Amino acid sequence: MRRITFLLSFACLIFSEALLAQNCKKIGVVASWPPLTVFDSAGATGLDVEIVQAIFDQAGLCYKFVRLPSSARTFEEMGKGVIDVSTMTSFTIERQKYGVFSKSYRDEKMRLISLSHPRPIQNLKTLLRKDLTIGLSIGSYYGEELNKLIQHQKYKEQFVSLASANSRISMLVKNRVDFIIDDLFSAHYYKNELGHDNIKIWPYVVHDNPVHLLLSHKSFTQSDIKKINTAIIEIQPKIDSVIKEYLVKK
């Protein structure tokens, strides 16, 4: 009888663990956007990965990381149910069809990066009128100014879509594009960690905005969303501490 009871208890435990694993939220991680997100043979790492781990741990929700080849695949994969969460996501009305935006967990600062010395400019059109080219991350949002220019018939060919951070910095240092636009964390990473000390960061503000988690409509209950938003508030000092660590690394 004891043996039967033990076997039943063991079976229930296995079933519970299997059910829990099935309910784990799948968090999409762009494979190559250091130091924000990296997904390699060692798994997921980076600033935003550390922050998201802390948020989900505080919320008490099961999660696992899923590799994304580029940010362009994020919303396509969310629509298919391959991932349930998009990290470091800027708010747009269009993206609301995929999920609910959490509270913001950090700020993003997008800047121009070049090999030429920075100079004052009134707007991005100033550069495009000189036939200069700009490399961008596929699928990323850089604010309304850039969004309008990308769609402009006269200028759209001057934007080069690149899948990874490595390809963006490589195109810049080989003079295949005149500029790239990236987060300040990545800009300092290219300069100080990768040794591209000849790159210049322009003061012109391309886009400063808060970033969020985008939580799939299909996968999250209102209770889940509340837990995540509460967790972000509760661990904000810890998030700020992680951000400071990465600022020191730069």
Disulfide bonds with the S-S distance in Angstrom:
Cys24-Cys62 1.51
